[in-house]
Amino acid sequence: MNIDSIKNGIVLDHLTPGKGMEVYRLLGLDRLDCHIAIIKNAPSRKMGKKDIIKIADDIALDTEVLGYICPGATVNIIKDGKNVEKKKMSLPEKLVNVVTCHNPRCITTTEQELPQIFALTDHERAEYRCIYCETLAKN
Amino acid sequence: MRSVIDIKELSVSEIDELVSVAKDIIANPEKYAHKCEGKKLATLFFEPSTRTRLSFEAAMYELGGNVLSMASAASSSASKGESVADTAQVISCYADIIAMRHPKEGAPMVAAMNASIPVINAGDGGHNHPTQTLADLLTISREKGRFDNLTVGFCGDLKFGRTVHSLISAMERYEGVKFVLISPDELTVPDYVKRELDKKGIPYVETTDLTAVMPELDILYMTRVQQERFFNEEDYLRLRDSYILTPEKLENAKSDMIVMHPLPRVNEISVAVDRDPRACYFKQVLNGKYMRMALILKLLGL
């Protein structure tokens, strides 16, 4: 299957296979008006299979959450058909409205307008805890 | 605006400073009797806890300040559905500092994020209760004269006991501290607490046998097995009675060991132990008031 390479835009590469749609939703790509391709289960030498998202528009995109959803993901900025920046994503320090706290005693269960914020507390184990009640995020 | 939500937010030097102010308050109460004149403490207790509220109120009165208090959670605006964030902003218009107790974990943090005055967490559910830990630390400092090179035994409910986790995280920062964790198998310290100790190379042992480890201890911190943590009465009753401290059990203890307990107790320390000079739990209550005074002064910048 062939998908055209893009001239200007962003390529989210090395996404964990099967996670493409989740990334699409979490990054708010569903709200964009531009040409976007989601490629699922593309063959990968490194990973066996991977998902890829190509966005054919030069937009500002906060991709920090990728480091949490797809460890090892890369963000490539394409300008005039050239890859001008390749960034390997690492675990973000904070996750805002990505994970929901499942502790029934947490203040976020009664005050639902509060943002769900989780902070990275153990880098090696990739552990995130709710900033309000310190409950561990469930993957 | 500085608030105190979790004991870990206070550095070792800040704790030393609070302890030394508290000791100065004890030695020279008249020097502090008018420090908070014209200042108001709002005690927002969304969950009943008479003793903690009275301790905060007594602390503020002894500093010459005033107290604004709500009658009960049922009569507050929270019962009308007001958010913690809004309450914090409103109370900021009336008072100079807030002490908040709330049944939901993290509520005082939300208050601190929205208030324009300092917020002290006076207990958020089973989560944090930093001023209890401050009371514990002043007691250790006054009774043992140091925080380092101590063997601290914790006994009872080490799984849900928030006072235990907080005191461990405060004490692990001192040199030569060793922990002895005494509990039934069902109520051992959570893995994440042990992982932190392992990571920092802090020695600890886990045991079910209180009598065997008694001679090693410099401090024995007893806790209550809380009924509300159990789903069935049978388990609660069995575990409640696993460790009861009696004068006989104390026979093997060091003569200068101290017995601590965050109170209230049910039956885990027999009343006969109260007469033992090593019993320090009522001193802890008094020390709690002094540390709350020191903390109020610090947060108000006085």
Interface residues (C-beta under 8 A of the other chain):
Chain A: N103 R105 C106 I107 T108 T109 T110 E111 E113 L114 C130 I131 Y132 C133 E134 T135 L136
Chain B: S83 V84 A85 H102 P103 K104 E105 G106 A107 M109 V110 D124 G125 G126 H127 Y192
